[in-house]
Amino acid sequence: MIKKVMKWISNLFVVFFLILSLGVLVTNVQAKGEPPSIFGFQLLQVLTGSMEPHLNPGDIVVIKKDNGIQVNDVITYKNPENIYVTHRVVDVVEKNNEILFQTRGDANNIVDQDFVSSDQLLGSYVFSIPKIGYIINIAKNPIGIFLLSMILIILLIFGTVKKIILRNHESNDKVNT
């Protein structure tokens, strides 16, 4: 039983660090331009509280290119100031044979000033990963990298010590029987 729990915990930490590494990579690339696409999905970090309580600052949003945007969908687009915005579609209108989206943040009282065109659209919301953005921000500076590296080293040492203890425990059980 202890063996299964320890293996599960070890696997959980490996997955956590893989997600963290992917997040650091994505946010570093995001700072330099359009977010990279991984199997058609893009990851962005939520920076403001405009979509609370649905999305909070520090969450990572996963979006996918979507042509079937409807009212109430959450979309991510690039506004005229070249800032990525993730807001909810409150209206879809056609103007000059072009589909435009009126958006609003869930926590905002008024709709966004500009309509969103298809050219500005990055994609629609698929899911979010809560609070991982904060850890990614820590991992972006040298002290954070050092601390996360130390945690990883401690986990690796813990895993090795755990294996030694389990082997000794198993050999003691064989001797006692």
C-alpha positions as a Markdown table, in Angstrom:
| # | Residue | x | y | z |
|---|---|---|---|---|
| 1 | Met | 0.0 | 0.0 | 0.0 |
| 2 | Ile | 2.8 | 2.4 | 0.9 |
| 3 | Lys | 4.5 | 1.6 | -2.3 |
| 4 | Lys | 1.5 | 2.5 | -4.4 |
| 5 | Val | 0.9 | 5.8 | -2.5 |
| 6 | Met | 4.6 | 6.8 | -2.9 |
| 7 | Lys | 4.5 | 6.0 | -6.6 |
| 8 | Trp | 1.4 | 8.0 | -7.1 |
| 9 | Ile | 2.9 | 11.0 | -5.3 |
| 10 | Ser | 6.1 | 10.7 | -7.3 |
| 11 | Asn | 4.1 | 10.6 | -10.6 |
| 12 | Leu | 2.1 | 13.6 | -9.5 |
| 13 | Phe | 5.3 | 15.7 | -8.9 |
| 14 | Val | 6.6 | 14.7 | -12.3 |
| 15 | Val | 3.4 | 15.8 | -14.0 |
| 16 | Phe | 3.5 | 19.1 | -12.0 |
| 17 | Phe | 7.0 | 19.9 | -13.1 |
| 18 | Leu | 6.2 | 19.1 | -16.7 |
| 19 | Ile | 3.2 | 21.4 | -16.6 |
| 20 | Leu | 5.4 | 24.1 | -14.9 |
| 21 | Ser | 8.1 | 23.7 | -17.5 |
| 22 | Leu | 5.6 | 24.0 | -20.3 |
| 23 | Gly | 4.1 | 27.0 | -18.7 |
| 24 | Val | 7.5 | 28.8 | -18.4 |
| 25 | Leu | 8.2 | 28.1 | -22.0 |
| 26 | Val | 4.8 | 29.3 | -23.2 |
| 27 | Thr | 4.9 | 32.5 | -21.1 |
| 28 | Asn | 8.4 | 33.3 | -22.3 |
| 29 | Val | 7.4 | 32.9 | -25.9 |
| 30 | Gln | 4.2 | 34.8 | -25.2 |
| 31 | Ala | 6.2 | 37.8 | -24.0 |
| 32 | Lys | 7.9 | 37.9 | -27.4 |
| 33 | Gly | 4.8 | 37.6 | -29.7 |
| 34 | Glu | 1.9 | 35.4 | -30.4 |
| 35 | Pro | 1.5 | 32.4 | -28.1 |
| 36 | Pro | 2.7 | 29.2 | -29.6 |
| 37 | Ser | 0.3 | 26.5 | -30.6 |
| 38 | Ile | 0.7 | 23.0 | -29.1 |
| 39 | Phe | -1.5 | 20.5 | -30.9 |
| 40 | Gly | -3.8 | 23.4 | -31.8 |
| 41 | Phe | -4.1 | 24.7 | -28.3 |
| 42 | Gln | -2.6 | 27.9 | -26.9 |
| 43 | Leu | -1.9 | 28.8 | -23.3 |
| 44 | Leu | -2.2 | 32.3 | -21.9 |
| 45 | Gln | -1.9 | 33.7 | -18.4 |
| 46 | Val | -4.7 | 35.6 | -16.8 |
| 47 | Leu | -3.4 | 39.0 | -15.6 |
| 48 | Thr | -6.5 | 40.9 | -14.5 |
| 49 | Gly | -9.7 | 40.2 | -12.6 |
| 50 | Ser | -12.0 | 41.2 | -15.4 |
| 51 | Met | -13.4 | 37.7 | -15.7 |
| 52 | Glu | -13.8 | 36.9 | -12.0 |
| 53 | Pro | -15.1 | 34.6 | -10.6 |
| 54 | His | -14.9 | 32.4 | -13.8 |
| 55 | Leu | -11.2 | 33.2 | -14.3 |
| 56 | Asn | -8.8 | 34.7 | -11.8 |
| 57 | Pro | -5.4 | 36.4 | -12.0 |
| 58 | Gly | -2.7 | 33.7 | -12.0 |
| 59 | Asp | -4.9 | 31.2 | -13.9 |
| 60 | Ile | -3.6 | 29.7 | -17.1 |
| 61 | Val | -6.2 | 29.7 | -19.9 |
| 62 | Val | -6.2 | 27.1 | -22.6 |
| 63 | Ile | -7.8 | 28.2 | -25.9 |
| 64 | Lys | -8.4 | 26.6 | -29.3 |
| 65 | Lys | -9.1 | 28.2 | -32.7 |
| 66 | Asp | -12.8 | 28.1 | -33.2 |
| 67 | Asn | -15.0 | 29.3 | -36.0 |
| 68 | Gly | -18.4 | 28.6 | -34.3 |
| 69 | Ile | -18.3 | 31.5 | -31.8 |
| 70 | Gln | -21.7 | 32.2 | -30.2 |
| 71 | Val | -23.1 | 34.4 | -27.5 |
| 72 | Asn | -21.9 | 33.4 | -24.0 |
| 73 | Asp | -18.7 | 31.8 | -25.3 |
| 74 | Val | -15.4 | 33.0 | -23.7 |
| 75 | Ile | -12.9 | 34.1 | -26.4 |
| 76 | Thr | -9.4 | 35.4 | -26.5 |
| 77 | Tyr | -8.5 | 38.2 | -29.0 |
| 78 | Lys | -5.8 | 40.8 | -29.6 |
| 79 | Asn | -7.2 | 44.3 | -29.0 |
| 80 | Pro | -6.0 | 47.4 | -31.0 |
| 81 | Glu | -3.2 | 48.0 | -28.4 |
| 82 | Asn | -1.9 | 44.4 | -29.2 |
| 83 | Ile | -2.9 | 43.1 | -25.8 |
| 84 | Tyr | -4.5 | 39.7 | -25.4 |
| 85 | Val | -7.9 | 39.9 | -23.8 |
| 86 | Thr | -10.1 | 37.0 | -22.7 |
| 87 | His | -13.7 | 38.1 | -22.3 |
| 88 | Arg | -17.2 | 36.7 | -22.9 |
| 89 | Val | -19.2 | 37.2 | -26.1 |
| 90 | Val | -22.4 | 39.1 | -25.3 |
| 91 | Asp | -23.5 | 39.8 | -28.9 |
| 92 | Val | -22.7 | 38.7 | -32.4 |
| 93 | Val | -23.5 | 41.2 | -35.2 |
| 94 | Glu | -22.9 | 41.4 | -38.9 |
| 95 | Lys | -21.6 | 44.7 | -40.3 |
| 96 | Asn | -20.5 | 45.1 | -43.9 |
| 97 | Asn | -20.6 | 41.4 | -44.5 |
| 98 | Glu | -18.3 | 40.8 | -41.6 |
| 99 | Ile | -19.1 | 39.0 | -38.3 |
| 100 | Leu | -18.2 | 41.1 | -35.2 |
| 101 | Phe | -18.3 | 40.1 | -31.6 |
| 102 | Gln | -19.3 | 42.4 | -28.7 |
| 103 | Thr | -17.5 | 41.3 | -25.5 |
| 104 | Arg | -17.5 | 42.1 | -21.8 |
| 105 | Gly | -15.6 | 40.8 | -18.9 |
| 106 | Asp | -17.8 | 39.0 | -16.3 |
| 107 | Ala | -16.7 | 41.4 | -13.6 |
| 108 | Asn | -17.2 | 44.5 | -15.7 |
| 109 | Asn | -20.4 | 46.5 | -15.7 |
| 110 | Ile | -20.1 | 47.7 | -19.3 |
| 111 | Val | -19.3 | 46.1 | -22.6 |
| 112 | Asp | -15.9 | 46.5 | -24.2 |
| 113 | Gln | -15.7 | 49.7 | -26.3 |
| 114 | Asp | -14.6 | 48.0 | -29.6 |
| 115 | Phe | -16.1 | 45.1 | -31.5 |
| 116 | Val | -13.9 | 42.1 | -32.1 |
| 117 | Ser | -13.3 | 41.0 | -35.7 |
| 118 | Ser | -12.4 | 37.6 | -36.9 |
| 119 | Asp | -8.9 | 38.8 | -37.7 |
| 120 | Gln | -8.4 | 39.7 | -34.0 |
| 121 | Leu | -9.7 | 36.4 | -32.7 |
| 122 | Leu | -7.2 | 33.9 | -31.3 |
| 123 | Gly | -9.6 | 31.3 | -30.2 |
| 124 | Ser | -12.2 | 30.2 | -27.6 |
| 125 | Tyr | -11.8 | 29.0 | -24.1 |
| 126 | Val | -11.4 | 25.3 | -23.5 |
| 127 | Phe | -10.4 | 25.1 | -19.8 |
| 128 | Ser | -8.2 | 26.8 | -17.3 |
| 129 | Ile | -5.5 | 25.7 | -14.8 |
| 130 | Pro | -6.0 | 27.6 | -11.6 |
| 131 | Lys | -3.1 | 29.6 | -10.0 |
| 132 | Ile | -0.3 | 27.9 | -12.1 |
| 133 | Gly | 0.6 | 31.3 | -13.5 |
| 134 | Tyr | 1.9 | 32.4 | -10.1 |
| 135 | Ile | 4.3 | 29.5 | -10.0 |
| 136 | Ile | 5.3 | 30.2 | -13.6 |
| 137 | Asn | 6.1 | 33.8 | -12.6 |
| 138 | Ile | 8.3 | 32.6 | -9.8 |
| 139 | Ala | 10.1 | 30.3 | -12.2 |
| 140 | Lys | 10.9 | 33.2 | -14.6 |
| 141 | Asn | 13.6 | 34.7 | -12.3 |
| 142 | Pro | 16.9 | 33.3 | -11.1 |
| 143 | Ile | 15.9 | 32.9 | -7.5 |
| 144 | Gly | 12.7 | 31.1 | -8.5 |
| 145 | Ile | 14.6 | 28.8 | -10.8 |
| 146 | Phe | 17.0 | 28.0 | -8.0 |
| 147 | Leu | 14.2 | 27.3 | -5.5 |
| 148 | Leu | 12.3 | 25.1 | -7.9 |
| 149 | Ser | 15.5 | 23.3 | -8.8 |
| 150 | Met | 16.2 | 22.6 | -5.1 |
| 151 | Ile | 12.6 | 21.3 | -4.7 |
| 152 | Leu | 13.2 | 18.9 | -7.6 |
| 153 | Ile | 16.6 | 17.8 | -6.2 |
| 154 | Ile | 15.0 | 17.1 | -2.8 |
| 155 | Leu | 12.2 | 15.1 | -4.5 |
| 156 | Leu | 14.7 | 13.1 | -6.4 |
| 157 | Ile | 16.7 | 12.4 | -3.2 |
| 158 | Phe | 13.4 | 11.5 | -1.4 |
| 159 | Gly | 12.6 | 9.1 | -4.2 |
| 160 | Thr | 16.0 | 7.4 | -4.0 |
| 161 | Val | 15.8 | 7.2 | -0.2 |
| 162 | Lys | 12.3 | 5.8 | -0.4 |
| 163 | Lys | 13.5 | 3.0 | -2.8 |
| 164 | Ile | 16.3 | 2.1 | -0.4 |
| 165 | Ile | 14.0 | 2.0 | 2.6 |
| 166 | Leu | 11.5 | -0.2 | 0.7 |
| 167 | Arg | 14.2 | -2.6 | -0.4 |
| 168 | Asn | 15.5 | -2.9 | 3.1 |
| 169 | His | 12.0 | -3.4 | 4.4 |
| 170 | Glu | 11.3 | -6.1 | 1.8 |
| 171 | Ser | 14.7 | -7.9 | 2.6 |
| 172 | Asn | 13.9 | -7.7 | 6.3 |
| 173 | Asp | 10.5 | -9.3 | 5.6 |
| 174 | Lys | 12.1 | -12.1 | 3.7 |
| 175 | Val | 14.7 | -12.8 | 6.5 |
| 176 | Asn | 11.9 | -12.9 | 9.1 |
| 177 | Thr | 9.8 | -15.4 | 7.2 |
